[in-house]
Amino acid sequence: MTDTTFFTASQYEAICASLPDPTFILTETGRYAAILGGKDKRYYHDGSSLVGKYIADVLVASKTDWFLQQIRDTLARQQMLVVEYELSAHDVLGLPTDGPVDAIWFEGRITALDQPCCGERAVVWVASNITASKRLQQQLQQQAMNDELTGLHNRRRFMQVLEEAYAAFQRQATPTWLISFDVDHFKAINDDLGHPAGDQALRDLAGMVQQAAAAEDLVCRLGGDEFALLCPVRSLAEVTALAQRLLHGGRQVLQPYATGEPAPTLSIGIAHFLAQDRSTEDILRRADQALYLSKTQGGHQMSTTGCAQE
Ligand SMILES: Nc1nc2c(ncn2[C@@H]2O[C@H](COP(=O)(O)OP(=O)(O)OP(=O)(O)O)[C@@H](O)[C@H]2O)c(=O)[nH]1
């Protein structure tokens, strides 16, 4: 059976106006030839004032270039292009003030129009508001890479960056150092003052380490009372000075949690990347060995392994 439903022009117009997401007809030079649908002000601003204008008239140069590039790519490939981008009402000149206040994340689905429009090649650009799912995605990414207790990077993030640093070291021999440390006698804090006090001690320690480290250092809590710093481009002297600050700062911030002797302090192990390292495992092993040495020699000290300038 063939469906021979026909719509009148005004019915087509009503259908287009009711499209849930704003649908832009954009020419190759970036002219807004038409905007259909997207009337729900909870999700979108009314873009009808843009019709007849050019992207370059209403967007900043960097965004204009990006939009025009997507249009050109779609026309060149003749395939649907799916892109994600963020725009706020402030980014687009001349939009009405009613509509979403915060920046909106859009998923753009762009297809080539098979007929010229205003004498130019053109695309159909459907812009869907994906802010809610984007925020959730960012939140999940944040949770996956961060330590909930201290807010530092977690072991997963540390391993990821360590692998990247190792790859960079292999390409360019960029000097990179790994400082790993844990608290001596941490268990006594939990046992004597309770687990919440132990948690607070770990948070205080994290704050101290962040203050001591440079902006380019990656500061992580690996788990329990174990932390690590990845320090790019440092000399042994600089790394030793940093470790010294950690030793001193560690003893200071943990001092209020001391309930007797021995007091909580830090044991530190330092390793640097070597040309003969076959994987990140080798670097981690050296840092562990150095930390173990500090621990077995009584704690509250630093040790280094495999450092050329030792
Ligand atoms: N409060 C708190 N305690 C934790 C957390 N994670 C691990 N721990 C405790 O941290 C302790 C770590 O064990 P160890 O490193 O062997 O304890 P330690 O007394 O520091 O031992 P040494 O390093 O040999 O001096 C254990 O008692 C864990 O239960 C946490 O998130 N919060």
The ligand as an SDF file (V2000), in Angstrom:
LIG
                    3D

 32 34  0  0  0  0  0  0  0  0999 V2000
   41.5910    7.2680   57.7430 N   0  0  0  0  0  0  0  0  0  0  0  0
   41.9040    6.5570   56.6640 C   0  0  0  0  0  0  0  0  0  0  0  0
   42.7300    5.4970   56.7640 N   0  0  0  0  0  0  0  0  0  0  0  0
   43.0670    4.8080   55.6540 C   0  0  0  0  0  0  0  0  0  0  0  0
   42.5550    5.1520   54.3890 C   0  0  0  0  0  0  0  0  0  0  0  0
   43.0430    4.2730   53.4800 N   0  0  0  0  0  0  0  0  0  0  0  0
   43.8370    3.4320   54.1530 C   0  0  0  0  0  0  0  0  0  0  0  0
   43.8730    3.7520   55.4610 N   0  0  0  0  0  0  0  0  0  0  0  0
   44.6320    3.1160   56.5400 C   0  0  0  0  0  0  0  0  0  0  0  0
   45.9800    3.4720   56.3650 O   0  0  0  0  0  0  0  0  0  0  0  0
   46.8170    2.4860   56.9650 C   0  0  0  0  0  0  0  0  0  0  0  0
   47.9580    2.2430   56.0100 C   0  0  0  0  0  0  0  0  0  0  0  0
   48.6900    1.1150   56.3900 O   0  0  0  0  0  0  0  0  0  0  0  0
   50.2340    1.1690   56.6570 P   0  0  0  0  0  0  0  0  0  0  0  0
   50.9200    2.0520   55.6590 O   0  0  0  0  0  0  0  0  0  0  0  0
   50.6950   -0.2480   56.7820 O   0  0  0  0  0  0  0  0  0  0  0  0
   50.2690    1.8500   58.0820 O   0  0  0  0  0  0  0  0  0  0  0  0
   51.4530    2.6060   58.7580 P   0  0  0  0  0  0  0  0  0  0  0  0
   51.1460    2.6300   60.2070 O   0  0  0  0  0  0  0  0  0  0  0  0
   51.6560    3.9280   58.1110 O   0  0  0  0  0  0  0  0  0  0  0  0
   52.7100    1.6670   58.4730 O   0  0  0  0  0  0  0  0  0  0  0  0
   54.1920    2.1230   58.0820 P   0  0  0  0  0  0  0  0  0  0  0  0
   54.0600    2.8190   56.7610 O   0  0  0  0  0  0  0  0  0  0  0  0
   54.9500    0.8520   57.9940 O   0  0  0  0  0  0  0  0  0  0  0  0
   54.6860    3.0320   59.1620 O   0  0  0  0  0  0  0  0  0  0  0  0
   45.9170    1.2750   57.2390 C   0  0  0  0  0  0  0  0  0  0  0  0
   45.6670    1.2090   58.6240 O   0  0  0  0  0  0  0  0  0  0  0  0
   44.6100    1.6130   56.4930 C   0  0  0  0  0  0  0  0  0  0  0  0
   43.4670    1.1130   57.1430 O   0  0  0  0  0  0  0  0  0  0  0  0
   41.6480    6.2520   54.3160 C   0  0  0  0  0  0  0  0  0  0  0  0
   41.1440    6.6370   53.2430 O   0  0  0  0  0  0  0  0  0  0  0  0
   41.3690    6.9280   55.4590 N   0  0  0  0  0  0  0  0  0  0  0  0
  1  2  1  0
  2  3  2  0
  2 32  1  0
  3  4  1  0
  4  5  2  0
  4  8  1  0
  5  6  1  0
  5 30  1  0
  6  7  2  0
  7  8  1  0
  8  9  1  0
  9 10  1  0
  9 28  1  0
 10 11  1  0
 11 12  1  0
 11 26  1  0
 12 13  1  0
 13 14  1  0
 14 15  2  0
 14 16  1  0
 14 17  1  0
 17 18  1  0
 18 19  2  0
 18 20  1  0
 18 21  1  0
 21 22  1  0
 22 23  2  0
 22 24  1  0
 22 25  1  0
 26 27  1  0
 26 28  1  0
 28 29  1  0
 30 31  2  0
 30 32  1  0
M  END
$$$$
